[in-house]
């Protein structure tokens, strides 16, 4: 008998600066002494968008504001580079991730 394992990704919706909503799958999350971070992969409704997508990994900081969790860009470039490297190492075996440009 074959076990039926359903794939149930953790999905989030992020609103951009123009008010447009985008769906992402949470690929990974890490917590440091300073903050929490998530690595997101775009989710496309149209299969042709999947093929034309660049497969970019989006890395955001989780900020708590007024009791709500908000996803925000990492402002400090050095912090971003450190967190991106951690995610890249953790995810490279699971996904085809192109190395970060230096």
C-alpha positions in Angstrom: 0.0 0.0 0.0 1.4 3.4 -1.0 1.1 6.2 1.5 -0.6 9.4 0.2 1.6 12.4 1.2 0.0 15.7 0.3 2.2 18.7 -0.3 0.9 21.6 1.8 3.2 24.6 1.4 3.2 27.5 3.8 2.0 30.4 1.8 2.0 34.1 2.5 0.6 37.1 0.6 2.7 40.2 0.4 1.5 43.6 -0.7 4.0 45.7 -2.7 4.4 49.5 -2.6 1.8 49.8 -5.4 -0.9 47.8 -3.4 -0.6 44.8 -5.6 -0.7 41.4 -3.8 1.8 38.6 -4.5 1.8 35.1 -3.2 4.9 33.3 -2.0 5.8 30.0 -0.5 7.9 30.1 2.6 11.0 28.0 1.6 12.8 28.4 4.9 12.9 30.6 8.0 15.7 31.3 10.4 16.0 33.2 13.7 19.1 34.9 15.0 19.7 36.7 18.2 18.7 40.0 16.5 15.8 39.0 14.3 13.8 36.5 12.3 14.0 36.1 8.5 12.1 34.2 5.8 13.2 33.0 2.4 10.3 33.1 -0.1 9.7 31.6 -3.5 7.1 33.3 -5.8 3.9 31.3 -6.4 2.3 31.6 -9.8 -1.3 31.0 -10.8 -0.5 30.6 -14.4 1.8 27.7 -15.4 3.4 29.8 -18.2 4.4 32.4 -15.6 6.3 29.6 -13.8 8.4 29.0 -16.9 9.1 32.7 -17.5 9.8 33.4 -13.8 13.4 34.0 -12.8 13.2 31.7 -9.8 14.5 34.4 -7.5 14.6 33.8 -3.8 13.1 36.7 -1.8 14.6 37.3 1.6 12.7 39.4 4.1 12.9 40.3 7.8 9.9 39.5 10.0 9.1 42.5 12.1 6.5 42.7 14.9 4.5 45.9 14.8 1.4 46.5 17.0 1.1 42.7 17.6 1.2 41.9 13.9 4.0 40.3 12.0 5.1 42.3 9.0 7.6 41.3 6.3 10.1 44.0 5.4 13.2 44.3 3.3 16.5 43.9 5.1 17.9 47.5 5.1 21.5 46.7 6.1 23.4 45.3 3.2 25.9 43.4 5.3 23.1 41.8 7.3 21.3 40.9 4.1 24.5 39.3 2.7 25.0 37.2 5.8 21.4 36.0 5.9 21.3 35.3 2.2 24.4 33.2 2.5 22.8 31.1 5.3 19.7 30.6 3.3 21.7 29.7 0.2 23.7 27.0 2.0 20.5 25.6 3.6 18.5 25.5 0.4 21.0 24.6 -2.3 20.4 20.9 -1.8 16.6 21.3 -2.0 16.2 23.8 -4.9 18.3 24.8 -7.9 19.6 28.1 -6.6 22.1 30.1 -8.6 25.0 31.4 -6.5 24.7 35.1 -5.4 26.5 37.5 -7.6 29.5 39.1 -5.8 
